Amino acid sequence: MSSLVYRSSRPDQWADPRPYRDASQRFMAHGAVLPMEEPGFFARLFGAR
């Protein structure tokens, strides 16, 4: 067995929770939420959402 131990001054990123971000902050950083699929021909033609 190895006796090597890894020590870091900073906690692991996966163990450290991310700070809360408001929806408006997310919008300012990334823009509007886009649909996964683009609407089809008839949906665009008739304005369906």
C-alpha positions as CSV (number, residue, x, y, z in Angstrom):
1,M,0.0,0.0,0.0
2,S,1.2,3.5,-0.8
3,S,1.5,6.1,2.0
4,L,1.4,9.1,-0.4
5,V,-1.3,11.7,0.6
6,Y,-2.4,14.5,-1.6
7,R,-3.1,17.7,0.3
8,S,-4.3,21.0,-1.3
9,S,-4.9,24.4,0.3
10,R,-8.1,24.7,-1.7
11,P,-11.1,22.4,-1.3
12,D,-12.1,20.2,-4.2
13,Q,-14.4,22.0,-6.7
14,W,-16.9,19.1,-6.6
15,A,-17.2,19.3,-2.9
16,D,-17.5,23.1,-2.8
17,P,-21.1,24.3,-3.6
18,R,-21.4,27.0,-6.2
19,P,-22.7,30.4,-5.1
20,Y,-26.4,31.1,-5.7
21,R,-27.1,32.9,-9.0
22,D,-30.3,34.7,-9.7
23,A,-32.1,34.1,-13.0
24,S,-31.5,37.6,-14.1
25,Q,-27.7,37.1,-13.5
26,R,-27.8,34.0,-15.5
27,F,-29.7,35.8,-18.3
28,M,-27.1,38.6,-18.4
29,A,-24.3,36.1,-18.6
30,H,-25.7,33.6,-21.0
31,G,-28.7,35.2,-22.8
32,A,-32.2,33.7,-23.2
33,V,-32.9,30.0,-22.8
34,L,-33.2,28.4,-26.2
35,P,-35.3,25.4,-27.1
36,M,-33.5,22.1,-27.7
37,E,-35.0,21.7,-31.1
38,E,-35.8,24.3,-33.7
39,P,-39.5,24.5,-34.6
40,G,-40.5,22.7,-37.8
41,F,-41.6,24.3,-41.1
42,F,-45.3,24.3,-40.2
43,A,-44.7,25.6,-36.7
44,R,-42.8,28.5,-38.1
45,L,-45.4,29.0,-40.9
46,F,-48.4,29.1,-38.5
47,G,-46.6,30.7,-35.6
48,A,-47.0,27.8,-33.1
49,R,-44.7,27.8,-30.1
